[in-house]
């Protein structure tokens, strides 16, 4: 279910239409962001919003199965709004992702002891549990969440007067109640939900395969929501806002329309060409060929969001990166912290470095980077220091490639703010810009 983007569009429109404020405010439902209120994130320049599509069957309408009291996230997206309000990167997290789920306390749907499982199952214990799971998977801090169900999504699309899509081939799926011809067409909310959810109409019949259709639907919603016929017609705008606020569950930080309007002021600054939908890169899970796990490219994407720098895609036309990562890197742990070398190795490989080996070393007070007296080793060492946030001078010595000795000061060094975030290496990910012509991609 991809209602998450509808809620994001509503945020942008609330600042435009504040009609029937009291009625709209009364529609919004809140739930905890975290089980421990004292751990609420501090306000920063950039924002990460977790958008959740719930597959609950506790609905007024039928046709989606019997209500057994459970709920999972039919779609999960981390929407990152840059600190300068120039871009939004919306990363889809496949619901079939296998990961270590953290324990979460009871916030209204019971407590969870944690364990290995599918990412979408965390929502069974409430949105705060999904927030904890996504934070552990991505390393990001989630600032807010927006949750919506099937009926809410349908109502939002219908209130907009439907959306326009373009299909390269006809799609039929009895399980998802989908029957659409090929070509450009306008579809209603029920059809849009079916298009976003269908698996059986696709050759692969997988969760990952359907994410491309979800990106098309998301782009269509953004394009339709920004058209003047939605914005200037009071009847259509109110119906849109009423449907959206009635179907949303948000954290207390977004519980007031004034909070949503403040966020709207930021979102409204971002042009459609700078709203990018990305699917988290995955590979087949070793434990189950029908499930997936993140790849190193996923780590690069999450690190770019953490550093609030653009995600660079292999399809982008960019100048050759002056930062080279060609020399091998050997990492020595002299800090006396168990597992530190392995964690630093994961960071380095995520940025595209080749780690040639890990080893323990004698206790060292200071972190030292040593490079061979060759251009590629020197440039690799300088880039490594920048990307790991190490304010150290690269030394030249008798080593093969680059040697990174982790000293007792490593944690203090990397905890300091970076003056210039490191560049992100290009990654291969299914993606679409919100302004892409629906019949050309």
Protein Blocks (a to p, Z undefined) as FASTA:
>chain_A
ZZlmmmmmmmmmmmmmmghklmmmmmpccddfbfblklpccddfbdcddddddfbfbbfb
ghiopaehiacdfbdcdddddfklpaccdddddfklccdddddddehgapaebiaddfkl
mmmnojklmmmmmmmmnopacfbdcdddfklmmmmmmmnnpaadddfbdcddfklopacd
edjddddfklmmmmmmpmklpmklpaklmmmmmmmmmmmmmmmmmpmklmmmmklmmmmm
mmmmmmpccdfklmpfklmmmmmmmmmmpcfklpccddddddddfklmkbccddfklmmm
mmmmmnopacddfkbccdddfbdcfbccddddfkopghklmmmmmmmmmnopacfbdcdd
dddfbdcdddddbfklmmmmmmmmmmnopacdddddddehiaddddfklmmmmmpccfba
cdddddddddddfklcfklZZ
